[in-house]
């Protein structure tokens, strides 16, 4: 018989044995070594039936197709735009993916100028150095005035919440527009600086306490404070 060595929502360290026997299945950053399941990095345990998953508490963003990211336009070329999305190399938006319009090379900066921030979607990841982006799907756009904050990318799902529940709660309570990139950049724009500040503090609270239970209630209490 297999034996579970950890509890759901427990924080574990690299090399820690999570279960023995063949009754449990590894997922995420858990690997099997003979009859043991072992954590490969520091993280939070999620147990769902027989599946043991590890959710990293910190880590570098790893780009995946269809991810929504926030990036800064850093250069224009003959073929489109180069965008910094927080990796060691830049992402590319081609002329074809920049807009549904036909774009002349001389008009590039009319669409996205160097220094603009954009919400883009990854269409292709090739090897270690090529990430192609598009601006043509719903919700993808150039961002206006607002404030940017950086969060740990692995905390993004907790900040967004199930079906967007957590971020919707923050938007409603602060009357701010908020966009969250899976690369860990968050854009916040409100009518009043104090509302933007409240949204920032709420997101910082989620990031700091993402591994704890009862988080939704604590965020709600924080947002309801005058």
ZAMARGU-4260 file (C-alpha; in steps of 0.2 Angstrom, whole numbers, plus 5000, padded with zeros to 4 digits):
<rodrens>
0) 5000/5000/5000 | 5006/5018/4996 | 5008/5030/5010 | 5005/5049/5009 | 5018/5059/5018
5) 5011/5077/5016 | 4995/5086/5018 | 4985/5096/5005 | 4992/5115/5005 | 5008/5110/5014
10) 5024/5119/5009 | 5038/5107/5004 | 5056/5109/4999 | 5066/5101/4985 | 5070/5082/4988
15) 5056/5080/5000 | 5047/5063/4999 | 5028/5066/4996 | 5022/5049/4995 | 5028/5031/4994
20) 5021/5016/4984 | 5012/5017/4967 | 4995/5023/4973 | 4999/5041/4969 | 5003/5050/4953
25) 5015/5064/4950 | 5010/5081/4942 | 5018/5098/4939 | 5035/5098/4948 | 5034/5081/4956
30) 5044/5067/4950 | 5044/5048/4953 | 5060/5039/4959 | 5056/5021/4960 | 5042/5019/4972
35) 5043/5037/4979 | 5036/5054/4974 | 5048/5068/4976 | 5047/5087/4976 | 5059/5095/4963
40) 5057/5113/4970 | 5050/5123/4984 | 5031/5124/4983 | 5014/5121/4988 | 5006/5104/4988
45) 4989/5101/4979 | 4981/5084/4981 | 4967/5080/4970 | 4961/5061/4972 | 4977/5051/4968
50) 4986/5066/4959 | 4999/5075/4969 | 5004/5092/4961 | 5017/5104/4966 | 5013/5123/4963
55) 5030/5133/4964 | 5031/5147/4976 | 5044/5156/4965 | 5051/5153/4948 | 5056/5161/4932
60) 5042/5164/4919 | 5042/5150/4906 | 5032/5156/4890 | 5019/5145/4883 | 5008/5146/4867
65) 4991/5155/4871 | 4998/5164/4886 | 4992/5182/4888 | 5007/5193/4893 | 5010/5212/4896
70) 5026/5219/4887 | 5035/5235/4883 | 5038/5239/4865 | 5057/5242/4864 | 5061/5242/4845
75) 5053/5243/4828 | 5061/5233/4813 | 5056/5232/4795 | 5045/5217/4800 | 5036/5223/4815
80) 5040/5226/4834 | 5051/5219/4847 | 5043/5218/4864 | 5051/5215/4881 | 5040/5202/4891
85) 5053/5199/4905 | 5063/5186/4897 | 5082/5186/4892 | 5076/5188/4874 | 5062/5199/4866
90) 5046/5194/4859 | 5041/5198/4841 | 5025/5206/4834 | 5025/5204/4815 | 5016/5217/4804
95) 5003/5204/4800 | 4999/5201/4819 | 5000/5219/4824 | 4983/5224/4818 | 4969/5218/4806
100) 4973/5234/4796 | 4986/5234/4782 | 5001/5242/4790 | 5015/5251/4780 | 5032/5250/4787
105) 5033/5269/4789 | 5017/5269/4800 | 5024/5257/4813 | 5025/5269/4827 | 5007/5275/4824
110) 5001/5258/4830 | 5014/5255/4844 | 5028/5266/4848 | 5044/5262/4858 | 5039/5264/4876
115) 5021/5258/4874 | 5015/5244/4885 | 5004/5231/4876 | 4993/5216/4881 | 4998/5202/4868
120) 4996/5184/4866 | 5009/5171/4863 | 5006/5162/4846 | 5022/5152/4845 | 5037/5147/4856
125) 5052/5140/4846 | 5067/5134/4855 | 5074/5145/4868 | 5075/5161/4860 | 5060/5164/4848
130) 5043/5170/4855 | 5030/5176/4842 | 5015/5187/4848 | 4999/5193/4841 | 4988/5208/4845
135) 4973/5202/4834 | 4962/5193/4847 | 4949/5200/4858 | 4955/5210/4873 | 4973/5212/4866
140) 4977/5231/4865 | 4989/5245/4869 | 4988/5250/4887 | 4985/5268/4892 | 4990/5278/4907
145) 4991/5268/4923 | 5003/5260/4935 | 5013/5243/4933 | 5017/5231/4946 | 5028/5215/4945
150) 5022/5199/4953 | 5029/5182/4954 | 5023/5173/4938 | 5018/5157/4947 | 5006/5167/4959
155) 4996/5174/4944 | 4983/5160/4944 | 4980/5164/4963 | 4979/5183/4959 | 4966/5180/4945
160) 4956/5167/4954 | 4945/5153/4948 | 4936/5160/4932 | 4943/5177/4936 | 4934/5178/4953
165) 4948/5186/4963 | 4953/5199/4951 | 4935/5203/4947 | 4932/5206/4966 | 4947/5219/4966
170) 4941/5228/4950 | 4923/5230/4958 | 4929/5236/4975 | 4942/5248/4968 | 4933/5253/4952
175) 4950/5250/4943 | 4953/5243/4926 | 4966/5229/4929 | 4975/5218/4916 | 4986/5203/4922
180) 5000/5195/4911 | 5005/5177/4914 | 5023/5184/4914 | 5020/5193/4930 | 5016/5211/4925
185) 5000/5219/4931 | 4993/5235/4924 | 4981/5245/4935 | 4971/5261/4930 | 4959/5270/4941
190) 4951/5287/4942 | 4959/5290/4959 | 4977/5286/4965 | 4970/5280/4981 | 4959/5267/4972
195) 4975/5261/4962 | 4984/5260/4978 | 4971/5249/4986 | 4971/5238/4971 | 4990/5236/4972
200) 4989/5232/4991 | 4976/5219/4988 | 4987/5211/4975 | 5002/5212/4986 | 4992/5203/5000
205) 4987/5189/4988 | 5005/5187/4982 | 5012/5187/5000 | 4999/5174/5007 | 4995/5164/4991
210) 4999/5148/5000 | 4987/5150/5014 | 4968/5145/5016 | 4954/5158/5018 | 4963/5170/5007
215) 4947/5176/4998 | 4939/5181/5014 | 4954/5191/5020 | 4955/5200/5003 | 4937/5204/5004
220) 4939/5211/5022 | 4954/5221/5016 | 4944/5228/5001 | 4929/5233/5012 | 4939/5243/5024
225) 4937/5262/5023
</rodrens>
